[in-house]
Amino acid sequence: MRADPRVLRFGAAVTTLVLALVLVTGSAWLLAAQAVVFALGLAGRSPYGMVFRTLVTSAPKVTEDARPPRFAQGVGLAFAVAGLVGFVAGITPLALGATAAALLAAFLNAAFGLCLGCETYLLIRRLLPAATWEVHQ
């Protein structure tokens, strides 16, 4: 499956705004909503992507492998869940730290096209034997 990099950067920009609002407001509910967005993105059904495709109908000039960005959505989901645990348990450093880490990653992707989760995926692919990946594809 292929992904439109414009959709990915748009999603990262919206995610950056949402996570910044979470840090400003301390809203666990908003973080929970973003966690749902991450989960949907992991499944290839990002609502931000749907909005982008509604607004921009031109075909992408280039596409990329969808597996690294989907992995990145899973990483974002893990950080959002960690942040939610922090909010619910009253562990403010965990809540804010996990949210800030996800915000940083989203910002780097939106502003510079640097997807930390994608790079992590590629690093893992290089480090694990190829036979391991073929079983799971």
C-alpha positions as CSV (number, residue, x, y, z in Angstrom):
1,M,0.0,0.0,0.0
2,R,1.2,3.5,-0.8
3,A,0.7,6.8,1.1
4,D,0.5,10.4,-0.1
5,P,3.2,12.4,1.8
6,R,1.1,15.5,1.7
7,V,-1.6,13.7,3.7
8,L,1.0,12.6,6.2
9,R,2.4,16.1,6.7
10,F,-1.1,17.6,7.0
11,G,-2.0,15.0,9.6
12,A,1.2,15.8,11.5
13,A,0.3,19.5,11.4
14,V,-3.1,18.9,12.8
15,T,-1.7,16.5,15.4
16,T,0.8,19.2,16.4
17,L,-2.0,21.7,17.0
18,V,-4.1,19.2,19.0
19,L,-1.2,18.1,21.2
20,A,-0.2,21.7,21.8
21,L,-3.7,22.3,23.0
22,V,-3.5,19.3,25.3
23,L,-0.4,20.8,26.9
24,V,-2.0,24.2,27.3
25,T,-5.3,23.0,28.6
26,G,-4.3,19.8,30.4
27,S,-7.3,18.1,28.7
28,A,-7.1,14.4,29.0
29,W,-10.3,14.2,26.8
30,L,-8.5,15.9,24.0
31,L,-5.6,13.6,24.4
32,A,-8.0,10.6,24.3
33,A,-9.5,11.9,21.1
34,Q,-6.0,12.2,19.6
35,A,-5.3,8.6,20.7
36,V,-8.3,7.5,18.8
37,V,-7.0,9.3,15.7
38,F,-3.7,7.6,16.2
39,A,-5.5,4.2,16.4
40,L,-7.5,4.9,13.3
41,G,-4.3,6.0,11.5
42,L,-2.6,2.8,12.5
43,A,-5.5,1.0,10.8
44,G,-5.1,3.2,7.7
45,R,-8.3,5.3,8.4
46,S,-6.9,8.6,9.6
47,P,-9.7,11.2,9.9
48,Y,-7.1,13.9,9.1
49,G,-6.3,12.1,5.9
50,M,-10.0,12.1,5.0
51,V,-10.3,15.8,5.6
52,F,-7.2,16.4,3.4
53,R,-8.6,14.3,0.6
54,T,-11.8,16.3,0.7
55,L,-10.0,19.6,0.5
56,V,-7.3,18.6,-2.0
57,T,-8.4,16.5,-4.9
58,S,-5.2,16.6,-7.0
59,A,-3.3,13.4,-7.3
60,P,0.1,13.2,-5.5
61,K,3.2,13.5,-7.6
62,V,4.9,10.9,-5.5
63,T,3.8,8.3,-3.0
64,E,5.7,6.4,-0.3
65,D,5.4,3.0,1.4
66,A,2.6,3.2,4.0
67,R,4.1,0.8,6.5
68,P,6.5,3.3,8.1
69,P,3.9,6.0,8.7
70,R,1.5,3.4,10.1
71,F,4.1,2.3,12.5
72,A,4.6,5.9,13.5
73,Q,0.9,6.1,14.2
74,G,1.4,3.2,16.5
75,V,4.2,4.9,18.3
76,G,2.1,8.1,18.6
77,L,-0.7,5.9,20.1
78,A,1.7,4.5,22.6
79,F,2.8,7.9,23.8
80,A,-0.8,9.1,23.9
81,V,-1.8,6.2,26.0
82,A,1.1,6.8,28.3
83,G,0.0,10.4,28.6
84,L,-3.5,9.3,29.4
85,V,-2.3,7.0,32.1
86,G,-0.4,10.0,33.5
87,F,-3.5,12.2,33.5
88,V,-5.8,9.5,35.0
89,A,-3.2,8.5,37.7
90,G,-2.4,12.0,38.5
91,I,1.3,11.6,37.4
92,T,1.7,15.0,35.8
93,P,5.3,14.5,34.6
94,L,4.2,11.4,32.8
95,A,1.2,13.1,31.3
96,L,3.0,16.1,30.1
97,G,6.2,14.3,29.2
98,A,4.6,11.7,27.0
99,T,2.4,14.4,25.3
100,A,5.4,16.7,24.7
101,A,7.3,13.8,23.2
102,A,4.5,13.1,20.8
103,L,4.2,16.8,20.1
104,L,7.9,17.1,19.2
105,A,7.6,14.1,16.8
106,A,4.5,15.5,15.1
107,F,6.1,18.9,14.8
108,L,9.3,17.6,13.2
109,N,7.2,15.7,10.7
110,A,4.9,18.7,9.9
111,A,7.6,21.3,9.7
112,F,10.6,19.4,8.2
113,G,9.2,16.1,6.9
114,L,11.2,14.2,9.5
115,C,9.1,11.3,10.7
116,L,10.8,9.8,13.8
117,G,8.5,6.8,13.9
118,C,9.2,6.1,10.2
119,E,12.9,6.3,10.8
120,T,12.5,4.0,13.8
121,Y,10.6,1.5,11.6
122,L,13.3,1.6,9.0
123,L,16.0,1.1,11.6
124,I,14.2,-1.9,13.1
125,R,13.8,-3.4,9.6
126,R,17.6,-3.1,9.1
127,L,18.4,-4.7,12.4
128,L,16.0,-7.7,12.3
129,P,16.5,-10.6,9.9
130,A,14.5,-10.3,6.7
131,A,12.8,-13.7,7.4
132,T,11.1,-12.1,10.4
133,W,9.4,-9.5,8.3
134,E,8.2,-11.8,5.6
135,V,6.2,-13.8,8.0
136,H,4.3,-10.7,9.2
137,Q,3.6,-9.1,5.8
